[in-house]
Amino acid sequence: MSIAARNALIALLITVALVGTVAYAINYLNQARITELSAVEDQLSIDILSLDTQFSLLEAAPCDSNASSTTLISELANMGDRLSYAENQLGSDNAQVIRLKEQYSLLEIRDYLITKELAAACGDAKPATVLYFYSNAGDCSDCDKAGYALSYLHNTYPTLRVYSFDYNLDLGALKTFIVLNKVQRSLPAFIINGKPYYGFTSLADLEKQFPKGALSTSTPKL
Amino acid sequence: MWYSDAIMSPEMLAYPFLFIAIFFESFVLVTLLSKPARAARARSAGAATPSVAVIVPCYNEETTVANTCESLLALSYPADKLEVILVNDGSTDSTAAVIARFADHPQVRIISKENGGKHTALNAGIATTNAEFIGCLDADSFVEPDALHEIIPCFADVQIAAVTAAMSVHNPKNFLQHMQNAEYIFGITFRHAIASINGLYVTPGPFSFYRRSTINELGGFRYGHQTEDMEMALRIQQAGYGIENAPRARVYTKAPGTLAKLIKQRTRWTTGFLRNVLGDYRGLIANTRHGVLGMLILPSALIAVGSGMLLFFFMLYELTRSIVTAISIRAGVPLSYVFMPHGPIDWFYVPINFYVLLGVTTLLASLSLIAIGKRISKTPGAIALGLVSYTFLYGFVVPLWLIRATADITFGRRRDWKSS
């Protein structure tokens, strides 16, 4: 074997080793992201369960408690952002991503229900709430725009509670939630303070669907 | 919030080219560590002093030719064995007057002729000398005093027909020239490694030397699609001779200071390469008889032309897509929100993926080869600015002349360069 051929063979082995190392490093990084997501999700589960339990314990006088899910909604949003990024990196068909999305959806539903119950029990003003249903299956051309607009609204109005759901997620609780809220398969779909709204044209049009004064930049009382 | 990324990434197209780039850099590195390259580095400057003539073709080089000539006369080589031939190729500026100052120098011969192009100037010089070795030096280049003593021992093997030097940029001033300096020093590593397995396909104008007998056998310089140095090197390889490299024979050349001049120069080089290699010398490609040159170097160089353009278009596509996506999904969201970073800074969102990390690997290997080239050649001066400009500029400017040259080849366009 000539020196050039031998060198080419060694170089090929080095290249394969380098590319393999890069692939391993990327996989390691993605796994670390998944682990981080799981940790955030675990903490979120505990917090919501705690809130739920606290609410049950003080059923007679729930409003005396300092129970509040205000901080949880920002954690949920944080979780949603991370999950969205992980989905872009790993693909929407990644098994771990789907599992985390299912858990995330359950936590969202639970938080939504608790918040609703607290508001009803304590007679508080209802916080502006959006249930947003989207699809990643390529059948919702405006979902990107709608998601982006909601991200903007949530960043601009901290009191706004946004719950995002993948309409196609195969999850019993979500399917029931969709049926109970009478969400049609015309995506993107929004339930804004209980009222349905379908399609997305612009941020301004979406903002018009909110009750007057619902979008506020002031920080809510804890 | 969720918003999908339904478009399939075109990154997959770039992977094979990045793989080839890493392979090629690994190959250069492994070859550097191989016995022939180590032996070449261990070769000491020789004591032999055969007769040598250095030809300096000049066309409108009034500002630099005097320094070029003086650097040649300062070579530490016996005066009776070293001849400098200044060929004024019909200059229209004061080159004739400048070189006339050397007319009385016993080592200098001056030839004036009508403009006919660089190859005719070189041939005119060759015709006037009987020196055993013929050197060429562009009239905008300057040599170190010991350069010739580094060159001559490389001709020890009678099969070696030509020897190239170690080029870097003379006094780089702006960012573009620093970038070229880093690129030239990368070239030092590349030439040194590849010459050790006889894979060179160009003998650059700055201080390449030829065995006189080989020139007599193969004929003088030809037009070679405005790259007479490449044509001669390919002819030497085709004839079965070898081309060596002297990594410590330092020569400094003026580099274009503006992007327009650089693109013009490199378009000429690239079209010359494509026309020579795909034309008269296509028989070398994938030809096992020509070893590493035919099987690896020339195919890689051709792939590099294609991949340089493809990666550039890919980068443009990604950039355009990001901007279009940002604008299209905006739907009334204020621009201040779209283009300002929001959210916490977190390792989780660091945009590292397979493609980016492969690109970084390729770049780090390139920077390492530049550092190695500087060390091997003992090229003086700082390289930090060169590395920075190479990192941030090179990938953006190379495609400009690759695209221009490919378009010229495709449409059969021949540009009018200066005559020499």
HADDOCK unambig.tbl for C-alpha pairs under 7 A between the chains (distance, minus, plus):
assign (segid A and resid 4 and name CA) (segid B and resid 197 and name CA) 6.55 0.50 0.50
assign (segid A and resid 4 and name CA) (segid B and resid 292 and name CA) 6.33 0.50 0.50
assign (segid A and resid 7 and name CA) (segid B and resid 27 and name CA) 6.19 0.50 0.50
assign (segid A and resid 7 and name CA) (segid B and resid 30 and name CA) 6.02 0.50 0.50
assign (segid A and resid 7 and name CA) (segid B and resid 31 and name CA) 6.20 0.50 0.50
assign (segid A and resid 8 and name CA) (segid B and resid 27 and name CA) 5.84 0.50 0.50
assign (segid A and resid 11 and name CA) (segid B and resid 23 and name CA) 5.80 0.50 0.50
assign (segid A and resid 11 and name CA) (segid B and resid 26 and name CA) 4.96 0.50 0.50
assign (segid A and resid 11 and name CA) (segid B and resid 27 and name CA) 4.81 0.50 0.50
assign (segid A and resid 11 and name CA) (segid B and resid 30 and name CA) 6.64 0.50 0.50
assign (segid A and resid 12 and name CA) (segid B and resid 23 and name CA) 5.91 0.50 0.50
assign (segid A and resid 14 and name CA) (segid B and resid 26 and name CA) 6.77 0.50 0.50
assign (segid A and resid 15 and name CA) (segid B and resid 22 and name CA) 6.07 0.50 0.50
assign (segid A and resid 15 and name CA) (segid B and resid 23 and name CA) 5.26 0.50 0.50
assign (segid A and resid 15 and name CA) (segid B and resid 26 and name CA) 6.85 0.50 0.50
assign (segid A and resid 22 and name CA) (segid B and resid 354 and name CA) 6.73 0.50 0.50
assign (segid A and resid 22 and name CA) (segid B and resid 357 and name CA) 6.55 0.50 0.50
assign (segid A and resid 22 and name CA) (segid B and resid 358 and name CA) 6.81 0.50 0.50
assign (segid A and resid 23 and name CA) (segid B and resid 354 and name CA) 6.41 0.50 0.50
assign (segid A and resid 26 and name CA) (segid B and resid 353 and name CA) 6.24 0.50 0.50
assign (segid A and resid 26 and name CA) (segid B and resid 354 and name CA) 6.20 0.50 0.50
assign (segid A and resid 33 and name CA) (segid B and resid 348 and name CA) 6.23 0.50 0.50
assign (segid A and resid 80 and name CA) (segid B and resid 1 and name CA) 5.66 0.50 0.50
assign (segid A and resid 81 and name CA) (segid B and resid 1 and name CA) 5.56 0.50 0.50
assign (segid A and resid 84 and name CA) (segid B and resid 1 and name CA) 6.53 0.50 0.50
assign (segid A and resid 84 and name CA) (segid B and resid 2 and name CA) 5.45 0.50 0.50
assign (segid A and resid 88 and name CA) (segid B and resid 5 and name CA) 6.41 0.50 0.50
assign (segid A and resid 136 and name CA) (segid B and resid 4 and name CA) 5.39 0.50 0.50
assign (segid A and resid 138 and name CA) (segid B and resid 6 and name CA) 6.51 0.50 0.50
assign (segid A and resid 143 and name CA) (segid B and resid 3 and name CA) 6.23 0.50 0.50
assign (segid A and resid 144 and name CA) (segid B and resid 3 and name CA) 4.40 0.50 0.50
assign (segid A and resid 144 and name CA) (segid B and resid 4 and name CA) 6.14 0.50 0.50
assign (segid A and resid 144 and name CA) (segid B and resid 329 and name CA) 6.20 0.50 0.50
assign (segid A and resid 145 and name CA) (segid B and resid 329 and name CA) 4.23 0.50 0.50
assign (segid A and resid 145 and name CA) (segid B and resid 330 and name CA) 6.40 0.50 0.50
assign (segid A and resid 145 and name CA) (segid B and resid 331 and name CA) 6.48 0.50 0.50
assign (segid A and resid 147 and name CA) (segid B and resid 1 and name CA) 5.76 0.50 0.50
assign (segid A and resid 147 and name CA) (segid B and resid 2 and name CA) 5.67 0.50 0.50
assign (segid A and resid 147 and name CA) (segid B and resid 3 and name CA) 5.42 0.50 0.50
assign (segid A and resid 148 and name CA) (segid B and resid 329 and name CA) 6.76 0.50 0.50
assign (segid A and resid 149 and name CA) (segid B and resid 333 and name CA) 6.42 0.50 0.50
assign (segid A and resid 151 and name CA) (segid B and resid 1 and name CA) 5.87 0.50 0.50
assign (segid A and resid 164 and name CA) (segid B and resid 1 and name CA) 6.68 0.50 0.50
assign (segid A and resid 202 and name CA) (segid B and resid 331 and name CA) 4.88 0.50 0.50
assign (segid A and resid 202 and name CA) (segid B and resid 332 and name CA) 5.83 0.50 0.50
assign (segid A and resid 203 and name CA) (segid B and resid 331 and name CA) 5.96 0.50 0.50
assign (segid A and resid 203 and name CA) (segid B and resid 332 and name CA) 5.21 0.50 0.50
assign (segid A and resid 203 and name CA) (segid B and resid 333 and name CA) 6.38 0.50 0.50
assign (segid A and resid 204 and name CA) (segid B and resid 332 and name CA) 6.77 0.50 0.50
